[in-house]
């Protein structure tokens, strides 16, 4: 493999771990820019896209498992021999029964040592993925920092990093650290792992920070509301603006996640949570995010049948009226118009596609554009 620029030795390829660590050190509290892409091995992987199509669902991972079996069968083989061994076979990025079975058959300490070497020193994503799978099977708490760091490259390593961390004692703390620093599909896997643990220590974070506004939040929003027992924490909305905003994001996701996750229609506490959110959000100062969230919830309550929000017709109308009253307040109207004047894409989308139907004061004369677009999310403001 040709050398790449980075933090490795001169003339040597950059390891994926060093790549993740260097980017992390640039912004320690934030997700990596573009999820760390492009990776140092990007050039050598552009031509591998067809490998997955050639393997069926049940046989996926068998090629990698066979290589591992042969490796562990030789007592003298070293981890470095696997550095490029998986480049021509399909390596699943999710937990895989065939690779896990090899790890169970082999000596546990040797599996752990091999996994550590591949994750720390691997410059090929296939080998690093296999190393992470080995740590998921045989790793210890000593491996948590290693797993967390490689997990920052979450599009490739998020599923296995989440799986490895949830299997460790005290894994919730490590998952919370990673959850604050990943987005997109990586965040889906990490938050779902947290929900699976159902650790009381994670509930405050799940109640306030799990949803970052990405469309993919729809896969886990209902799980978060259920596991964090949102309906039991509604009294906290009196004094917790962060929780009010996050509750709005959860409700927004659950109103539009059919086929992805738990919807408001199937969430048994939908009415109580909607009522509490409507009652409290108006006590906050208006922001474009709050206006957008309330407007979309109002749209849902306007166009969908009551049962889609888990309400009776009377209950739905009362919640809808509360939201509309907030949206039409002078200060909230000014905030929305200022956002539109600043070309905020969410306010523009509302004005073009939703406001004419809701008759919002903020956009009285706006005519809808032709055609529908993807509903922008909270995270779009950061672009």
C-alpha positions in Angstrom: 0.0 0.0 0.0 1.3 3.4 -0.9 2.2 5.9 1.8 -0.2 8.7 2.8 0.2 11.9 4.7 -0.7 11.8 8.3 0.6 10.9 11.7 2.4 7.7 10.8 6.1 7.1 10.2 7.5 8.8 7.0 6.7 6.6 4.0 4.2 4.5 6.0 0.4 4.5 5.7 -1.5 6.4 8.3 -3.3 4.1 10.7 -7.1 4.6 11.0 -6.7 5.0 14.8 -4.1 7.9 14.4 -6.4 9.5 11.8 -9.3 9.5 14.2 -7.2 10.6 17.1 -5.7 13.5 15.2 -9.1 14.8 14.1 -10.5 14.3 17.6 -7.8 16.4 19.1 -8.8 19.3 16.8 -12.2 19.5 18.3 -12.4 17.2 21.4 -16.0 17.9 22.3 -17.5 17.7 18.7 -18.1 15.0 16.1 -15.4 14.6 13.6 -15.7 16.8 10.5 -17.5 14.8 7.8 -17.3 11.8 10.1 -13.6 11.7 9.5 -13.9 11.1 5.8 -12.0 10.7 3.6 -10.1 7.9 5.4 -6.4 7.5 4.7 -7.2 4.2 2.8 -10.0 5.7 0.7 -8.2 5.3 -2.6 -7.8 1.6 -2.2 -11.4 1.0 -1.3 -13.2 2.7 -4.1 -12.9 -0.4 -6.2 -14.3 -2.8 -3.5 -17.9 -1.7 -3.6 -19.1 -4.8 -5.4 -17.9 -7.3 -2.7 -21.0 -7.1 -0.6 -23.3 -7.9 -3.5 -21.6 -11.2 -4.1 -22.2 -12.5 -0.6 -25.6 -13.6 0.7 -27.0 -12.5 4.0 -26.2 -15.9 5.7 -22.7 -16.3 4.2 -21.6 -12.7 4.8 -18.5 -12.8 7.0 -17.6 -16.4 6.2 -14.6 -15.4 4.1 -13.2 -13.2 7.0 -13.9 -16.0 9.5 -12.0 -18.5 7.4 -8.9 -16.3 7.3 -9.1 -15.8 11.1 -9.5 -19.6 11.6 -6.3 -20.3 9.6 -4.5 -17.5 11.5 -5.3 -18.8 15.0 -4.6 -22.4 14.0 -0.9 -21.4 13.6 0.6 -20.8 17.0 3.5 -18.8 15.5 1.3 -16.4 13.5 1.5 -12.7 14.5 -1.3 -10.0 14.3 0.7 -8.0 11.8 0.2 -10.8 9.3 -3.5 -9.8 9.1 -2.8 -6.2 8.3 -3.9 -6.6 4.7 -5.5 -10.1 4.9 -9.1 -9.0 4.5 -8.9 -6.6 1.7 -10.4 -9.0 -0.9 -13.2 -10.4 1.2 -16.4 -8.8 2.4 -16.1 -7.7 6.1 -19.5 -6.9 7.7 -19.5 -3.7 9.8 -22.2 -5.1 12.1 -21.8 -7.9 14.6 -21.4 -11.1 12.7 -22.0 -14.7 13.9 -19.2 -16.3 11.8 -16.5 -13.9 13.1 -17.8 -14.2 16.6 -17.7 -18.0 16.4 -14.0 -17.9 15.5 -13.3 -15.6 18.5 -15.1 -18.1 20.8 -13.1 -21.1 19.5 -9.7 -19.4 19.7 -7.6 -18.6 22.8 -9.3 -15.6 24.4 -6.1 -13.8 25.3 -4.7 -14.3 21.8 -8.0 -13.0 20.3 -7.8 -9.9 22.5 -4.2 -9.2 21.6 -4.9 -9.6 17.9 -7.9 -7.3 18.1 -6.0 -4.7 19.9 -3.2 -4.7 17.4 -5.5 -4.5 14.4 -7.5 -1.6 15.8 -4.4 0.3 17.0 -2.1 -0.3 14.1 -4.3 -1.2 11.1 -4.2 1.1 8.1 -6.9 -0.8 6.2 -10.5 -0.4 7.3 -11.3 -4.1 6.7 -8.6 -5.3 9.1 -9.5 -2.7 11.6 -13.2 -3.8 11.4 -12.2 -7.4 12.1 -10.0 -6.2 15.0 -13.0 -4.3 16.4 -15.2 -7.4 16.1 -12.6 -9.4 18.0 -12.5 -6.8 20.8 -16.3 -7.0 20.9 -16.0 -10.7 21.5 -13.0 -10.8 23.9 -12.1 -7.3 24.9 -11.9 -5.9 28.4 -12.4 -2.6 30.1 -8.8 -1.8 29.3 -9.9 -1.6 25.6 -12.6 1.1 26.1 -10.4 4.1 25.2 -9.2 2.2 22.0 -12.8 1.3 21.1 -14.2 4.8 21.7 -11.5 6.5 19.6 -11.9 4.3 16.6 -15.7 4.6 17.0 -15.4 8.3 16.2 -15.1 7.1 12.6 -18.7 6.1 13.1 -20.0 5.5 9.7 -17.6 2.5 9.3 -17.0 1.5 13.0 -20.0 2.8 14.9 -22.0 -0.4 14.9 -19.2 -2.6 16.2 -17.9 0.1 18.6 -21.4 0.4 20.1 -21.7 -3.4 20.4 -18.3 -3.7 22.0 -18.9 -1.0 24.5 -22.4 -2.2 25.6 -20.8 -5.6 26.5 -18.4 -4.0 28.9 -19.0 -3.3 32.6 -19.7 0.4 32.9 -20.3 0.6 29.1 -23.0 3.2 29.5 -20.5 5.9 30.4 -18.3 5.1 27.4 -21.4 5.0 25.1 -22.5 8.5 26.4 -19.0 9.8 25.6 -19.2 8.5 22.1 -22.8 9.5 21.6 -21.9 13.2 22.2 -19.3 12.9 19.4 -21.0 11.1 16.5 -23.9 11.9 14.1 -25.9 10.1 11.4 -25.9 6.3 11.4 -23.2 6.2 14.1 -25.5 8.0 16.5 -28.3 5.6 15.7 -26.2 2.6 16.7 -24.8 4.3 19.8 -28.2 5.6 21.1 -29.8 2.3 20.4 -27.1 0.6 22.4 -27.8 3.0 25.3 -31.5 2.2 25.1 -30.7 -1.5 25.1 -28.7 -1.2 28.3 -31.6 0.7 30.0 -29.1 2.1 32.6 -30.6 4.7 34.9 -27.4 6.8 34.7 -28.1 7.3 31.0 -31.6 8.5 31.3 -30.9 12.2 32.0 -28.9 12.3 28.7 -31.5 10.4 26.8 -34.2 12.9 28.0 -32.2 15.9 26.9 -29.6 15.2 24.2 -30.3 12.0 22.3 -31.9 13.6 19.3 -29.6 16.0 17.4 -32.2 16.8 14.7 -31.0 14.4 12.0 -33.7 12.6 10.0 -32.2 9.3 11.2 -33.3 10.1 14.8 -36.6 8.6 13.8 -35.1 5.2 14.2 -34.6 5.6 17.9 -36.8 8.5 19.1 -39.6 6.2 20.3 -37.1 3.9 22.1 -35.6 7.0 23.8 -39.0 8.2 25.0 -39.9 4.7 26.3 -36.6 3.7 27.9 -36.0 7.2 29.5 -39.6 7.1 30.8 -40.4 10.5 29.4 -44.0 10.4 30.6 -42.7 10.1 34.2 -40.4 13.1 33.9 -42.9 15.6 32.6 -42.9 17.5 35.9 -39.3 18.5 35.1 -40.5 20.6 32.1 -41.4 23.3 34.6 -37.8 24.3 35.0 -35.8 22.5 32.3 -35.7 24.3 28.9 -33.2 21.8 27.5 -35.7 19.0 28.1 -38.6 21.0 26.6 -36.6 21.5 23.4 -35.6 17.9 23.3 -39.1 16.7 24.0 -40.2 18.7 21.0 -37.6 17.0 18.8 -38.7 13.6 20.0 -42.4 14.4 19.2 -41.4 15.8 15.8 -39.5 12.6 15.0 -42.3 10.3 16.2 -44.8 12.2 14.1 -42.9 11.4 10.9 -41.1 8.1 11.3 -43.5 5.5 9.9 -41.5 2.5 8.9 -38.5 3.6 10.9 -39.5 3.5 14.6 -42.3 4.0 17.2 -44.8 6.6 16.0 -47.0 8.8 18.1 -50.0 6.6 17.1 -48.4 3.6 18.8 -46.8 5.5 21.7 -49.1 5.0 24.7 -48.2 8.3 26.3 -48.4 10.5 23.2 -51.3 12.6 24.5 -49.8 13.3 27.9 -46.4 14.3 26.4 -48.0 16.5 23.7 -50.1 18.3 26.2 -47.2 18.9 28.6 -45.0 20.1 25.7 -47.7 22.5 24.4 -48.2 23.8 28.0 -44.6 24.5 28.7 -42.9 25.5 25.3 -44.8 28.8 25.2 -43.1 29.9 28.4 -39.8 30.0 26.6 -38.4 32.7 24.4 -38.9 32.0 20.7 -36.1 30.6 18.5 -36.2 29.4 14.9 -35.8 25.8 16.1 -38.7 26.1 18.5 -40.9 27.8 15.9 -40.1 25.1 13.4 -40.8 22.2 15.7 -44.1 23.6 16.9 -45.2 24.4 13.3 -44.5 20.8 12.2 -46.3 19.4 15.2 -49.3 21.7 14.4 -49.2 20.5 10.8 -49.4 16.9 12.0 -52.3 17.7 14.3 -54.1 19.6 11.5 -53.7 17.1 8.6 -53.7 13.7 10.3 -56.5 11.9 12.1 -56.6 12.2 15.9 -55.5 8.6 16.4 -52.2 9.4 14.6 -51.3 11.6 17.6 -52.7 9.2 20.2 -55.6 11.6 21.0 -59.3 12.0 20.7 -60.6 14.6 18.4 -61.3 17.0 21.3 -57.8 16.4 22.8 -56.1 16.9 19.5 -57.9 20.2 18.8 -57.0 21.6 22.3 -53.3 20.8 21.7 -53.4 22.2 18.2 -55.1 25.5 19.5 -52.4 25.9 22.1 -49.6 25.5 19.5 -51.3 27.9 17.1 -51.7 30.5 19.8 -47.9 30.4 20.5 -47.0 30.5 16.8 -49.1 33.6 16.3 -47.7 35.6 19.2 -46.0 38.8 18.0 -42.6 37.9 19.3 -42.7 34.4 17.8 -43.9 35.9 14.5 -41.0 38.3 14.4 -38.6 35.5 15.1 -39.9 33.5 12.2 -39.9 36.4 9.8 -36.3 37.3 10.8 -35.3 33.7 10.1 -36.9 33.9 6.7 -35.2 37.2 5.9 -31.9 35.6 6.9 -32.7 32.7 4.4 -33.0 30.1 7.2 -33.8 27.0 5.2 -36.3 25.7 7.7 -38.3 29.0 7.8 -38.1 29.1 4.0 -39.4 25.5 3.8 -42.2 26.3 6.2 -43.2 29.4 4.3 -43.2 27.5 1.0 -44.8 24.3 2.0 -46.7 24.5 5.3 -47.5 28.0 6.4 -50.1 28.6 3.6 -52.1 25.6 5.0 -51.8 26.6 8.6 -52.5 30.3 8.0 -49.6 31.4 10.2 -49.2 35.1 10.8 -45.5 35.0 10.1 -46.0 34.2 6.4 -49.4 35.7 5.4 -48.7 36.4 1.8 -46.3 33.5 0.9 -47.3 31.3 -2.0 -46.2 27.7 -1.9 -43.5 26.6 -4.3 -44.2 23.8 -6.8 -43.1 20.4 -5.5 -42.2 19.1 -2.1 -38.7 18.8 -0.6 -37.3 16.8 2.3 -38.3 18.3 5.6 -35.2 20.0 7.0 -34.2 19.0 10.5 -32.7 20.8 13.4 -29.2 19.8 12.3 -29.6 21.7 9.0 -29.1 25.0 10.9 -25.5 23.9 11.5 -24.6 23.7 7.8 
